[in-house]
Amino acid sequence: MSHTIIVGIDGSDNAECALQWAITHAQKTSAEIRIVSAYTVPGVNMSQADIVYPADFDDAVKKTVEDIAEAAAATVTKAGVPVSTTIVPGDASGVMVEHSKNAALAVVGARGRGGFAGRLLGSVALAMPAHSQCPTLVVPSTWPTRIMPTTPLPIDDPVRTTDDPSAEADGRSRPDFSGEVVAAVDPFETDTPVLRAAAAQAAIYGVPLRLVGVTATHILSPEWMPSEEHLIRMYDEAAKAFTAAAESLKGDFPDLEVRFSIFDAPATEVLVSATYTADLLVIGSRGRGGFVATVLGSTSQGVLSHAVCPVRVVRVNRRQPGRRR
């Protein structure tokens, strides 16, 4: 597989944050960076105004984008990382998707500068996780400051966790995953692409891996709810599956510490809350729907829109589910 990281650049502050994240990752993985910039010339409704562009207008637009890309490449070179640049006319989303075909990772900012020089990112941050041929990492517009929302989401304590129960009695209003890579994993699967990608990421950075699962019994019809006995059994089965998932990683990641937390709450709220403290969140690109999990599908859009830490989206084929116990 290619060891190239493609980074969408449009001159925005958020794109600069994405580039800095990519540089750090490239340094740790001996990867090279390819700067990708796209541009379009704005259209004009000629029925409203008789506007004629200067003959060199296209060249001026391209030159602006080239200057932005060259400045970004200079930053990468200064950091000691091999770099190349690609500047093409066209839709930013389509250009990034095309270049994802021979890349190991795509890194984009959650918000772009808009305007004619590039619509990265905004729309690109949503298009890439759905269509990219490689994993996509989306960097929030406030990263690395991690500015919290006015009212951060409170989340109930997990129903099962490897943490010391006494640690949950310190009055926190939300789980604390500081210094961890968090993987959003179906609590009844023991091996998935998300699990593997998150384990590899945690191993690279030398931090613990946190498996977060959602049982989602809260979405069931009020006409039928599981008994306390059924709930306990389900939570225990989920904990057994996560224990098995942790064991399955030992062969490839013998030194990796794996922890887990299982919640019975809305998936989007749980995962967004996890980004308040986690170093990185890893999610899948497709949702399974049904009883046990809505991660990800529509949930991914909510997470990407409100996350305050970088989110890595792993392409998951619905026809190839992970192993179940």
C-alpha positions as a Markdown table, in Angstrom:
| # | Residue | x | y | z |
|---|---|---|---|---|
| 1 | Met | 0.0 | 0.0 | 0.0 |
| 2 | Ser | 1.1 | 3.5 | -0.7 |
| 3 | His | 2.6 | 5.4 | 2.3 |
| 4 | Thr | 1.3 | 8.7 | 0.9 |
| 5 | Ile | -0.8 | 11.0 | 3.0 |
| 6 | Ile | -2.9 | 13.4 | 0.9 |
| 7 | Val | -3.8 | 16.7 | 2.5 |
| 8 | Gly | -6.5 | 19.1 | 1.1 |
| 9 | Ile | -5.2 | 22.7 | 1.1 |
| 10 | Asp | -7.2 | 25.8 | 0.4 |
| 11 | Gly | -5.4 | 28.5 | 2.4 |
| 12 | Ser | -7.8 | 28.4 | 5.4 |
| 13 | Asp | -6.6 | 28.3 | 9.0 |
| 14 | Asn | -8.4 | 24.9 | 9.3 |
| 15 | Ala | -6.5 | 23.5 | 6.4 |
| 16 | Glu | -3.3 | 24.6 | 8.1 |
| 17 | Cys | -4.3 | 22.7 | 11.2 |
| 18 | Ala | -5.0 | 19.6 | 9.1 |
| 19 | Leu | -1.5 | 20.0 | 7.5 |
| 20 | Gln | 0.2 | 20.2 | 10.9 |
| 21 | Trp | -1.6 | 17.0 | 12.0 |
| 22 | Ala | -0.5 | 15.3 | 8.8 |
| 23 | Ile | 3.1 | 16.4 | 9.3 |
| 24 | Thr | 3.2 | 14.9 | 12.8 |
| 25 | His | 1.7 | 11.7 | 11.6 |
| 26 | Ala | 4.1 | 11.4 | 8.6 |
| 27 | Gln | 7.0 | 11.9 | 10.9 |
| 28 | Lys | 5.9 | 9.0 | 13.0 |
| 29 | Thr | 5.1 | 6.7 | 10.1 |
| 30 | Ser | 7.8 | 7.6 | 7.6 |
| 31 | Ala | 5.2 | 8.6 | 5.1 |
| 32 | Glu | 5.3 | 11.3 | 2.4 |
| 33 | Ile | 2.7 | 14.1 | 2.0 |
| 34 | Arg | 1.0 | 15.1 | -1.2 |
| 35 | Ile | -0.5 | 18.5 | -1.1 |
| 36 | Val | -3.8 | 18.6 | -3.1 |
| 37 | Ser | -5.4 | 21.8 | -4.2 |
| 38 | Ala | -8.4 | 22.3 | -6.6 |
| 39 | Tyr | -9.8 | 25.5 | -8.0 |
| 40 | Thr | -12.7 | 26.6 | -10.1 |
| 41 | Val | -13.5 | 29.9 | -11.9 |
| 42 | Pro | -16.7 | 31.4 | -10.5 |
| 43 | Gly | -19.7 | 31.4 | -12.8 |
| 44 | Val | -21.6 | 34.5 | -13.8 |
| 45 | Asn | -25.3 | 34.9 | -14.6 |
| 46 | Met | -25.0 | 36.9 | -17.8 |
| 47 | Ser | -28.7 | 37.7 | -17.8 |
| 48 | Gln | -28.1 | 39.9 | -14.7 |
| 49 | Ala | -24.9 | 41.6 | -15.7 |
| 50 | Asp | -22.7 | 42.0 | -18.7 |
| 51 | Ile | -19.4 | 41.0 | -17.2 |
| 52 | Val | -16.3 | 40.1 | -19.1 |
| 53 | Tyr | -13.4 | 38.5 | -17.3 |
| 54 | Pro | -9.8 | 39.6 | -18.2 |
| 55 | Ala | -8.0 | 37.3 | -20.5 |
| 56 | Asp | -5.6 | 36.2 | -17.8 |
| 57 | Phe | -8.3 | 35.7 | -15.1 |
| 58 | Asp | -7.9 | 31.9 | -15.2 |
| 59 | Asp | -4.2 | 32.2 | -14.8 |
| 60 | Ala | -4.6 | 34.5 | -11.9 |
| 61 | Val | -6.8 | 32.1 | -10.1 |
| 62 | Lys | -4.4 | 29.2 | -10.7 |
| 63 | Lys | -1.5 | 31.3 | -9.5 |
| 64 | Thr | -3.2 | 32.1 | -6.3 |
| 65 | Val | -3.8 | 28.4 | -5.6 |
| 66 | Glu | -0.2 | 27.6 | -6.6 |
| 67 | Asp | 1.1 | 30.1 | -4.1 |
| 68 | Ile | -1.0 | 28.5 | -1.3 |
| 69 | Ala | 0.2 | 25.0 | -2.2 |
| 70 | Glu | 3.8 | 26.1 | -2.5 |
| 71 | Ala | 3.7 | 27.7 | 1.0 |
| 72 | Ala | 2.2 | 24.5 | 2.4 |
| 73 | Ala | 4.9 | 22.4 | 0.7 |
| 74 | Ala | 7.6 | 24.6 | 2.2 |
| 75 | Thr | 6.1 | 24.0 | 5.6 |
| 76 | Val | 6.3 | 20.2 | 5.1 |
| 77 | Thr | 9.8 | 20.4 | 3.7 |
| 78 | Lys | 11.0 | 22.4 | 6.7 |
| 79 | Ala | 9.6 | 19.6 | 8.9 |
| 80 | Gly | 11.8 | 17.1 | 7.1 |
| 81 | Val | 8.9 | 15.2 | 5.4 |
| 82 | Pro | 9.0 | 14.3 | 1.7 |
| 83 | Val | 6.3 | 16.3 | -0.2 |
| 84 | Ser | 4.8 | 16.8 | -3.6 |
| 85 | Thr | 2.0 | 19.1 | -4.8 |
| 86 | Thr | -1.0 | 18.6 | -7.2 |
| 87 | Ile | -3.0 | 21.5 | -8.4 |
| 88 | Val | -5.9 | 20.8 | -10.8 |
| 89 | Pro | -9.0 | 22.6 | -11.9 |
| 90 | Gly | -12.2 | 20.9 | -10.8 |
| 91 | Asp | -14.5 | 20.2 | -7.9 |
| 92 | Ala | -12.5 | 19.8 | -4.6 |
| 93 | Ser | -14.4 | 16.8 | -3.4 |
| 94 | Gly | -14.0 | 14.9 | -6.7 |
| 95 | Val | -10.3 | 15.8 | -6.9 |
| 96 | Met | -9.6 | 14.5 | -3.4 |
| 97 | Val | -11.6 | 11.3 | -4.0 |
| 98 | Glu | -9.7 | 10.6 | -7.1 |
| 99 | His | -6.3 | 11.0 | -5.3 |
| 100 | Ser | -7.5 | 8.8 | -2.5 |
| 101 | Lys | -7.2 | 5.8 | -4.8 |
| 102 | Asn | -3.5 | 5.6 | -4.3 |
| 103 | Ala | -3.1 | 7.1 | -0.8 |
| 104 | Ala | -2.8 | 5.5 | 2.6 |
| 105 | Leu | -4.7 | 8.4 | 4.4 |
| 106 | Ala | -6.5 | 11.6 | 3.4 |
| 107 | Val | -6.4 | 14.5 | 5.9 |
| 108 | Val | -8.9 | 17.4 | 5.5 |
| 109 | Gly | -10.1 | 20.2 | 7.6 |
| 110 | Ala | -13.7 | 20.3 | 8.8 |
| 111 | Arg | -14.2 | 23.8 | 7.5 |
| 112 | Gly | -12.8 | 25.6 | 4.5 |
| 113 | Arg | -12.4 | 29.2 | 3.4 |
| 114 | Gly | -15.0 | 29.0 | 0.6 |
| 115 | Gly | -14.8 | 31.4 | -2.3 |
| 116 | Phe | -13.4 | 30.7 | -5.8 |
| 117 | Ala | -9.9 | 29.5 | -4.8 |
| 118 | Gly | -11.2 | 26.4 | -3.1 |
| 119 | Arg | -14.3 | 25.0 | -1.3 |
| 120 | Leu | -12.2 | 22.8 | 0.8 |
| 121 | Leu | -13.5 | 21.8 | 3.1 |
| 122 | Gly | -17.0 | 21.9 | 4.5 |
| 123 | Ser | -18.5 | 19.8 | 1.8 |
| 124 | Val | -15.3 | 17.9 | 1.3 |
| 125 | Ala | -15.2 | 16.9 | 4.9 |
| 126 | Leu | -18.6 | 15.2 | 4.4 |
| 127 | Ala | -17.9 | 13.8 | 0.9 |
| 128 | Met | -14.5 | 12.2 | 1.7 |
| 129 | Pro | -15.7 | 9.8 | 4.4 |
| 130 | Ala | -18.5 | 8.6 | 2.2 |
| 131 | His | -16.5 | 8.2 | -1.1 |
| 132 | Ser | -12.8 | 8.1 | -0.3 |
| 133 | Gln | -10.9 | 5.0 | -1.3 |
| 134 | Cys | -8.7 | 5.3 | 1.8 |
| 135 | Pro | -9.3 | 6.2 | 5.4 |
| 136 | Thr | -10.1 | 9.9 | 5.9 |
| 137 | Leu | -9.1 | 12.0 | 8.9 |
| 138 | Val | -11.1 | 15.2 | 9.6 |
| 139 | Val | -9.6 | 17.9 | 11.7 |
| 140 | Pro | -12.0 | 20.2 | 13.5 |
| 141 | Ser | -11.8 | 23.9 | 12.8 |
| 142 | Thr | -10.7 | 24.7 | 16.3 |
| 143 | Trp | -8.1 | 22.0 | 16.7 |
| 144 | Pro | -5.7 | 21.8 | 18.5 |
| 145 | Thr | -7.3 | 24.3 | 20.8 |
| 146 | Arg | -10.4 | 22.0 | 21.3 |
| 147 | Ile | -12.9 | 24.8 | 22.0 |
| 148 | Met | -15.9 | 23.2 | 23.8 |
| 149 | Pro | -19.5 | 23.9 | 22.9 |
| 150 | Thr | -21.3 | 26.3 | 25.1 |
| 151 | Thr | -23.1 | 23.4 | 26.8 |
| 152 | Pro | -21.1 | 20.1 | 26.4 |
| 153 | Leu | -23.2 | 17.0 | 26.3 |
| 154 | Pro | -23.6 | 15.2 | 29.6 |
| 155 | Ile | -23.4 | 11.4 | 29.3 |
| 156 | Asp | -24.5 | 8.9 | 31.9 |
| 157 | Asp | -21.8 | 6.5 | 33.2 |
| 158 | Pro | -21.1 | 3.5 | 31.1 |
| 159 | Val | -23.0 | 0.3 | 31.9 |
| 160 | Arg | -19.8 | -1.7 | 31.6 |
| 161 | Thr | -16.2 | -0.5 | 31.7 |
| 162 | Thr | -12.7 | -1.6 | 32.5 |
| 163 | Asp | -12.2 | 1.5 | 34.6 |
| 164 | Asp | -12.1 | 1.4 | 38.3 |
| 165 | Pro | -15.8 | 2.0 | 39.4 |
| 166 | Ser | -14.5 | 4.3 | 42.2 |
| 167 | Ala | -13.1 | 6.6 | 39.5 |
| 168 | Glu | -16.6 | 7.4 | 38.3 |
| 169 | Ala | -17.6 | 8.8 | 41.7 |
| 170 | Asp | -15.6 | 12.0 | 41.4 |
| 171 | Gly | -18.5 | 14.1 | 40.1 |
| 172 | Arg | -17.5 | 14.2 | 36.4 |
| 173 | Ser | -20.5 | 14.9 | 34.1 |
| 174 | Arg | -18.9 | 13.0 | 31.2 |
| 175 | Pro | -16.4 | 10.2 | 30.6 |
| 176 | Asp | -12.8 | 11.1 | 30.5 |
| 177 | Phe | -10.7 | 9.5 | 27.7 |
| 178 | Ser | -7.7 | 11.8 | 28.0 |
| 179 | Gly | -4.6 | 10.4 | 26.3 |
| 180 | Glu | -6.5 | 7.7 | 24.5 |
| 181 | Val | -7.4 | 6.7 | 21.0 |
| 182 | Val | -11.1 | 5.9 | 21.0 |
| 183 | Ala | -12.7 | 3.4 | 18.6 |
| 184 | Ala | -16.4 | 3.3 | 18.0 |
| 185 | Val | -17.1 | -0.4 | 17.8 |
| 186 | Asp | -20.2 | -2.5 | 17.7 |
| 187 | Pro | -20.2 | -4.1 | 21.2 |
| 188 | Phe | -21.1 | -7.5 | 19.9 |
| 189 | Glu | -18.3 | -7.8 | 17.3 |
| 190 | Thr | -14.8 | -8.9 | 18.1 |
| 191 | Asp | -12.8 | -7.9 | 15.0 |
| 192 | Thr | -13.6 | -5.1 | 12.6 |
| 193 | Pro | -11.6 | -2.7 | 10.3 |
| 194 | Val | -12.3 | 0.1 | 12.7 |
| 195 | Leu | -10.8 | -1.9 | 15.6 |
| 196 | Arg | -7.7 | -2.7 | 13.6 |
| 197 | Ala | -7.2 | 0.8 | 12.4 |
| 198 | Ala | -7.6 | 2.3 | 15.8 |
| 199 | Ala | -5.2 | -0.2 | 17.4 |
| 200 | Ala | -2.6 | 0.6 | 14.8 |
| 201 | Gln | -3.1 | 4.3 | 15.4 |
| 202 | Ala | -2.8 | 3.9 | 19.2 |
| 203 | Ala | 0.3 | 1.8 | 18.8 |
| 204 | Ile | 2.0 | 4.4 | 16.6 |
| 205 | Tyr | 1.4 | 7.1 | 19.2 |
| 206 | Gly | 2.1 | 4.9 | 22.2 |
| 207 | Val | -1.2 | 5.5 | 23.9 |
| 208 | Pro | -4.0 | 3.2 | 25.2 |
| 209 | Leu | -6.9 | 2.2 | 23.0 |
| 210 | Arg | -10.4 | 2.7 | 24.2 |
| 211 | Leu | -13.2 | 0.7 | 22.7 |
| 212 | Val | -16.6 | 2.5 | 23.0 |
| 213 | Gly | -19.8 | 0.6 | 22.2 |
| 214 | Val | -23.4 | 1.6 | 22.3 |
| 215 | Thr | -26.2 | -1.0 | 23.0 |
| 216 | Ala | -28.9 | 1.5 | 22.1 |
| 217 | Thr | -31.8 | -0.1 | 24.0 |
| 218 | His | -33.1 | 3.5 | 24.7 |
| 219 | Ile | -34.5 | 3.6 | 21.1 |
| 220 | Leu | -36.8 | 0.6 | 21.6 |
| 221 | Ser | -40.5 | 1.0 | 21.6 |
| 222 | Pro | -42.0 | 1.9 | 25.0 |
| 223 | Glu | -44.5 | -0.9 | 24.4 |
| 224 | Trp | -41.7 | -3.4 | 24.9 |
| 225 | Met | -38.6 | -2.9 | 26.9 |
| 226 | Pro | -36.1 | -5.6 | 28.1 |
| 227 | Ser | -36.4 | -6.7 | 31.6 |
| 228 | Glu | -33.6 | -6.0 | 34.1 |
| 229 | Glu | -32.4 | -9.6 | 33.7 |
| 230 | His | -32.2 | -9.2 | 29.9 |
| 231 | Leu | -30.4 | -5.9 | 30.2 |
| 232 | Ile | -27.8 | -7.3 | 32.5 |
| 233 | Arg | -27.3 | -10.3 | 30.2 |
| 234 | Met | -26.9 | -8.1 | 27.2 |
| 235 | Tyr | -24.4 | -5.8 | 28.9 |
| 236 | Asp | -22.4 | -8.8 | 30.1 |
| 237 | Glu | -22.3 | -10.3 | 26.6 |
| 238 | Ala | -21.1 | -7.0 | 25.2 |
| 239 | Ala | -18.4 | -6.9 | 27.9 |
| 240 | Lys | -17.3 | -10.4 | 27.0 |
| 241 | Ala | -17.2 | -9.5 | 23.3 |
| 242 | Phe | -15.0 | -6.5 | 24.0 |
| 243 | Thr | -12.7 | -8.6 | 26.2 |
| 244 | Ala | -12.4 | -11.0 | 23.3 |
| 245 | Ala | -11.7 | -8.1 | 20.9 |
| 246 | Ala | -8.9 | -6.9 | 23.2 |
| 247 | Glu | -7.5 | -10.5 | 23.2 |
| 248 | Ser | -7.6 | -10.6 | 19.4 |
| 249 | Leu | -5.3 | -7.7 | 19.1 |
| 250 | Lys | -2.5 | -9.1 | 21.3 |
| 251 | Gly | -0.9 | -11.0 | 18.4 |
| 252 | Asp | -0.3 | -7.9 | 16.3 |
| 253 | Phe | -0.1 | -5.3 | 19.2 |
| 254 | Pro | 1.4 | -7.2 | 22.2 |
| 255 | Asp | 2.2 | -4.0 | 24.1 |
| 256 | Leu | -1.1 | -2.2 | 23.5 |
| 257 | Glu | -3.2 | -1.5 | 26.5 |
| 258 | Val | -6.9 | -1.9 | 25.5 |
| 259 | Arg | -9.7 | -0.5 | 27.7 |
| 260 | Phe | -13.5 | -0.5 | 27.0 |
| 261 | Ser | -16.6 | 1.4 | 27.9 |
| 262 | Ile | -20.2 | 0.4 | 26.9 |
| 263 | Phe | -23.0 | 2.9 | 27.0 |
| 264 | Asp | -26.7 | 2.7 | 26.7 |
| 265 | Ala | -27.3 | 6.1 | 25.2 |
| 266 | Pro | -27.7 | 7.8 | 21.8 |
| 267 | Ala | -24.7 | 6.9 | 19.7 |
| 268 | Thr | -24.0 | 10.4 | 18.4 |
| 269 | Glu | -24.1 | 12.0 | 21.8 |
| 270 | Val | -21.8 | 9.3 | 23.2 |
| 271 | Leu | -19.2 | 9.7 | 20.4 |
| 272 | Val | -19.3 | 13.5 | 20.4 |
| 273 | Ser | -18.8 | 13.5 | 24.1 |
| 274 | Ala | -15.8 | 11.2 | 23.7 |
| 275 | Thr | -14.2 | 13.8 | 21.5 |
| 276 | Tyr | -14.1 | 16.3 | 24.4 |
| 277 | Thr | -11.2 | 14.4 | 25.9 |
| 278 | Ala | -9.9 | 11.8 | 23.5 |
| 279 | Asp | -6.8 | 12.3 | 21.4 |
| 280 | Leu | -8.5 | 10.8 | 18.3 |
| 281 | Leu | -11.8 | 9.1 | 17.5 |
| 282 | Val | -11.9 | 6.3 | 14.9 |
| 283 | Ile | -15.3 | 5.5 | 13.4 |
| 284 | Gly | -16.6 | 3.5 | 10.4 |
| 285 | Ser | -18.0 | 4.9 | 7.2 |
| 286 | Arg | -21.2 | 2.9 | 7.1 |
| 287 | Gly | -23.9 | 2.3 | 9.7 |
| 288 | Arg | -25.4 | -1.1 | 10.3 |
| 289 | Gly | -28.7 | 0.1 | 11.6 |
| 290 | Gly | -30.9 | -2.3 | 13.5 |
| 291 | Phe | -31.0 | -3.0 | 17.2 |
| 292 | Val | -27.4 | -2.9 | 18.4 |
| 293 | Ala | -25.8 | 0.1 | 16.8 |
| 294 | Thr | -26.3 | 3.0 | 14.5 |
| 295 | Val | -22.6 | 3.7 | 14.1 |
| 296 | Leu | -22.2 | 5.1 | 11.6 |
| 297 | Gly | -24.1 | 6.2 | 8.6 |
| 298 | Ser | -26.1 | 9.3 | 9.7 |
| 299 | Thr | -24.4 | 9.2 | 13.0 |
| 300 | Ser | -21.1 | 9.9 | 11.3 |
| 301 | Gln | -22.4 | 13.2 | 10.0 |
| 302 | Gly | -23.4 | 14.3 | 13.4 |
| 303 | Val | -20.1 | 13.3 | 14.9 |
| 304 | Leu | -18.1 | 15.0 | 12.2 |
| 305 | Ser | -20.1 | 18.2 | 12.6 |
| 306 | His | -19.7 | 18.5 | 16.3 |
| 307 | Ala | -16.4 | 16.7 | 17.2 |
| 308 | Val | -13.7 | 18.8 | 18.9 |
| 309 | Cys | -10.9 | 16.3 | 18.3 |
| 310 | Pro | -9.7 | 14.8 | 15.0 |
| 311 | Val | -11.9 | 12.0 | 13.7 |
| 312 | Arg | -10.5 | 9.2 | 11.5 |
| 313 | Val | -13.2 | 7.6 | 9.3 |
| 314 | Val | -12.4 | 4.0 | 8.1 |
| 315 | Arg | -14.1 | 2.7 | 5.0 |
| 316 | Val | -16.3 | -0.3 | 6.0 |
| 317 | Asn | -18.0 | -2.5 | 3.4 |
| 318 | Arg | -21.5 | -3.5 | 4.6 |
| 319 | Arg | -21.2 | -6.9 | 2.9 |
| 320 | Gln | -18.1 | -7.7 | 5.0 |
| 321 | Pro | -19.1 | -7.4 | 8.7 |
| 322 | Gly | -16.7 | -8.1 | 11.4 |
| 323 | Arg | -16.5 | -11.5 | 13.2 |
| 324 | Arg | -19.1 | -12.1 | 15.9 |
| 325 | Arg | -18.8 | -14.3 | 18.9 |
